[in-house]
Amino acid sequence: MGSTNSTLSKIPNVEELMQETGFTPAHIVRLYDRFEALDKEKTGHLRPQDFGAINRLAMNPIGDRIIGAFFSPGQETVDFHSFVRILAHFRPADKKHPKDPSMPEPVNSRTSKLKFAFQLYDQDKDGKISRAELLQVLRSMLEMQVTEEQLESIADRTIQEADLDKDDAISFEEFRKSLEKVNIDHKMSIRFLR
Amino acid sequence: KGHTQLRLSQMKLAVNFLTIGLVILSLPCGSYTEIPPKPPGSVTVLPPVKPAGGPQAFPDAENSNLPVFTMDYARIQVPFEVTLWVLLASFAKIGFHVYHKITFWVPESCLLISIGLIVGAIMHSVHEEPPAVLSYNVFFLFMLPPIVLESGYFMPTRPFFENVGTVLWFAVVGTLWNSIGIGMSLYAVCQIEAFEVQDINLQENMLFAAIISAVDPVAVLSVFEDVSVNEQLYIVVFGECLFNDAVTVVLYNMFIFVADMPVVEPVDVFLGVARFFVVGLGGMGFGVIFGFVASFTTRFTSNVREIEPLFIFMYSYLAYLVAELFSISSIMAIVTCALTMKYYVEENVSQRSCTTIRHVVKMLGTISETLIFFFLGVVTITTEHEWNWGYIMFTLLLALVWRGLGVLVLTQIINPFRTIPFNFKDQFILGYGGLRGAISFALVFTLPDSIGRKKLFLTTTICMIMFTVFIQGISIRPLIEFINVRRTNRNLETINVEIHSRLIEHTIAGVEDLCGQWSHYYWKDKFLKFNNRILRKILIRDNRAESSIVALYKKLELQNAMEILDTVSGDINAGSSIVSLQYVYPLSPSSSCSLSLSLYFALSLILLLSLSLACSPSLSLSLVLSLTLSCSLFCSLFCSLSLSLSLSLSVFVH
């Protein structure tokens, strides 16, 4: 407990961070240790190269997109607060807190999780998943298993299924609707972050 | 529409001619009913006789002429009776579905047991012995494997592996908790003098508790299959009832062994634990080995496509039998064999073989399940019972209480380790859905006679089974609706869901690597890599790694093409033979169709009636069969008449 407190005191604005993300002190400490382990040059910020050093992440088909999600547009480094904020998306939802309409949407709600997933597709951030963006993701996930024509057919079918306003792109609402029967809280939660 | 009408009337005409022909043929057999009813099982040889005269014992070799028509019932007796019983049970099953609202509220297991009870009552009144279907060997070697194979083959693998920890926890620890708890409390109850059961000692109580604490796969599956609870709950109940076999086998053997011994030593307890590991892991190991061997075999079957399904059945049955040979858990062996085999085999065999395998597995499973419940009803009436209010009531109560407590305690311990914890509603259904069934009955039936109160145990087990299957089975559906358990929507197959789910999985795997902590995704990923690099190369013929996205896409495109075919040519029959089992084409509710359907039933029943009357030497059996057949005939006629009446009335109203 003593080491926890000392680590916590090193982090600025730690109370606010815990309030915003809902992490317990133990989790914050664990994440801080991890952050320091990744930050080999001890600058207090992470750069894309630091993420790339994680071997398994580099082999992940959408690894570069995940890394990109940590960096806000225009920024080249990630500090601890942003690191924790992004990871807070993956906390399992708290069922106990009643929904308070005056408070902002919690970071780990279903909508926030869906928004995160949507962002992974929508690299140019125009609010829609275009056919080209979908093709890119499919190509990286399916790698060498399919021909280009099959990829295009699959992408066509996907858009045809989800696209309700016929603009040949999937908006966030259409994305959400296509996943309405899926238990996103289960699929997009990491247990030990509870 | 006119086309189908014409075909139906042609069918009716053909069946008419067939029936008349067979009835005429069977008339001469009427003379043989002079033979007095023999006890079943004895072998008689009927000498060939001239049809005009009476039976002659020793025909003179030189004087007798060539017999034109002979009959030899004893030769075909066993297969004939087996076939008739199977047909009878299946007709009962058809009868239930004529009016589909019945099966919605009352699970089929209850209906089958009821029909079995009626048949048993008829058999008892004419002093006829039922066939020994629920005896140890017949039940465990022939009736149980198909059901377990079916449940293993159609088990959804992804949710299973995600929940394997919870499943094993409930199966092993839960069953242990239940048996020890029930055993101890029953022993305490036995000490009460008023119930007159003081002669049952601790070992016998524990043995009995071990038998009835195991949740039964047959009963649970038949009830849960129609009720769509959420996937997590389904897989835990499903998995638990299959995997508790290991514990039951060990406990049963241990207590039978111990019941003979005067003193229990601590060494025996330790040996029991060791035996549990041997039984459980051995069962799984055998299953995996046979699964791999089967997959490897199917790699080479491209030139013998017709017998491809055979390998599946033979290897899984072999796994079961070999496990039985070593007295390890055969249910676990066959389930793991089916799980391992399914993935690789379905890539190696042709599309037709794949459909055949699925269909035959389902058919065999359904037949076994039908027969088991049916005979459960029959045997209930025909065995000797010993009733004891106190013991039976307390057993029922204690079983419920201990199961409820067990579920509560175990869930509290395991919930922190689960991504989606079980809430109280889930826990209630988990506890309430612990039905007992035929496995307990078969185990009690074969208790050694050295156990004094065997009949009491039999009666208690039957009461337990009836209580759980009827009361819990019927009430579970309304309860689920009432307490609003999280339901599942099984039709999740869109390409969008598949692609986005895959993206999310990759994301989670990546974020976990980022956090430096691993969960089951890590093992899953590792296994998939091992699978792709080594296993698939060995076990699959054309190793083109196909992503599930592409597989789903192909399947959906095929479905669309089928639908287009259907609407253009208007021929439903062609579609239903090629498309897989997931399609259920509902029976067209036109009144004329149902009327002709019931007429068809009637004619086929008359056919069976004439056959059984003619050929069975024991009048009572044929009486039994004909009575039940006519009952189901009247039921189906009544239902279809009422259905057609209501339909025509609704037509008039509109």
Interface residues (C-beta under 8 A of the other chain):
Chain A: L31 R34 A37 F51 I54 R56 L57 N60 P61 I62 G63 I66 L87 F90 P92 F116 A117 L120 Y121 V137 L138 M141 L142 Q145 V146 Q150 S153 I154 R157 T158 E161 A162 F175 S178 L179 K181 V182 N183 I184 D185 H186 K187 M188 S189 I190 R191 F192 L193
Chain B: F417 R418 T419 I420 N489 L492 T494 I495 N496 V497 I499 H500 S501 R502 L503 I504 E505 H506 T507 I508 A509 G510 V511 E512 D513 L514 C515 G516 Q517 S519 R544 A545 E546 S547 I549 V550 Y553 L556 E557
